Amino acid sequence: MTRRGGAGAGTLFDAIRRRRVIVFVGAGGVGKTTLSAAAAVRSAREGRRVACLTIDPARRLAESLGVTSYAARGELNEITGMLGDGVAPGGRLAFGMLDPKETFNKFVLERSSTPERAQRILDNRLYRYVSSSLSGMHEYMALEKLCEIRNRSDVDVIVLDTPPTANAIDFFTAPRRMMAALDGPLVRVMRRAYAGPGRLGFDLVGRWARAVLRAISKVTGGELLDEMMGFVDALSDLFGSFSERATAIEQALHGDDVAFCLVTTPDKATMRETREFRQRLSALGLFVSAVVFNRCHAPRAPEPPPGAPCASEIAMLNAEWNAAFDREAERITEVRDGWDGLEAVGVVPLMPDDATRLAALDALAAHL
């Protein structure tokens, strides 16, 4: 499946205004987090109610927005007051750091068939491992929280800052990886084998399953095995909910109201990683709507006027700048003309100011 559109036909904010979820993706160190913050600030200034989210525990997005403290992890924290003047009526900005552990606790409490089953999971010592270490669970629960915020009526647009390329792929594949882990062969056998608290339903399994469980019991001890199987039994109560939600979350990432904005720098090495990342996203059915080239040598430098002080030195520096400009322009044109489905291609020049300041975020947004 390929989305086709007029490459570069509009600005990045044209694409944002048509979407509810804007996902910024890209390699590490390309300015993705700062541009996410700039897009969120600009959208709020235009009068939209914006939730700017991250799953990065390093808090780089918070620093880019100038957030020094917030009331609660996993919840939206109003920071509109930081924007000062120039916010259109109705415009609001909230910051949120997605908290997978808290989201998982809430998921268990809301979706267990009884409060007792929910408490059985929360009290189990294996729960701490599963909620923090099971492959895909951390990312899945972050996506669960994203979908919860997406359904709120008091949020117009969500700007999501994602991890660098490799970790971002893990983030987007979390639902299927989580389902593969919870529906693995051993878990299926244990779900079949467990017939009630503390009792193995050997009538439901064959000799092979009994032999496996005996071997596990010798290694781990009967008490731990009972605890493992009690946890699996309680977790199986949630399995239908997990399966249903994982499918819904994966479909939500493919929705028409989601735009993927790929941030890159125009150097050769980063462009190679950017192309590979786009191909991996496409293989997942996730298509890039906009590309932003950050830290470009732009605009082209003029020739110094005759007789100007240090004219020869300035001309030499300008020649180096313009050579970089020409190389980058060729790469930008290649993307604009050759990548299907692009709605916008943005070019952001090298910025001399500290991009964590609000004025600098406004300046960055102006280039988009």
NORPE-V231582 format. One record per run of one state. SS is the DSSP state (alpha for helix, beta for strand, coil for the rest). FROM is the first residue (numbers start at 1). LEN is the number of residues. Records with the same first field share a line. If there is no record, write none. Layout:
# NORPE-V231582
SS->FROM-LEN ; FROM-LEN
This chain:
# NORPE-V231582
coil->1-9 ; 11-1 ; 18-3 ; 27-5 ; 46-3 ; 55-5 ; 66-11 ; 79-1 ; 84-8 ; 98-2 ; 112-3 ; 124-1 ; 134-3 ; 151-6 ; 162-3 ; 173-1 ; 183-2 ; 197-2 ; 201-1 ; 205-2 ; 221-1 ; 254-4 ; 266-2 ; 284-4 ; 297-14 ; 339-5 ; 350-8 ; 367-2
beta->10-1 ; 21-6 ; 49-6 ; 77-2 ; 92-6 ; 157-5 ; 194-3 ; 199-2 ; 258-8 ; 288-9 ; 344-6
alpha->12-6 ; 32-14 ; 60-6 ; 80-4 ; 100-12 ; 115-9 ; 125-9 ; 137-14 ; 165-8 ; 174-9 ; 185-9 ; 202-3 ; 207-14 ; 222-32 ; 268-16 ; 311-28 ; 358-9
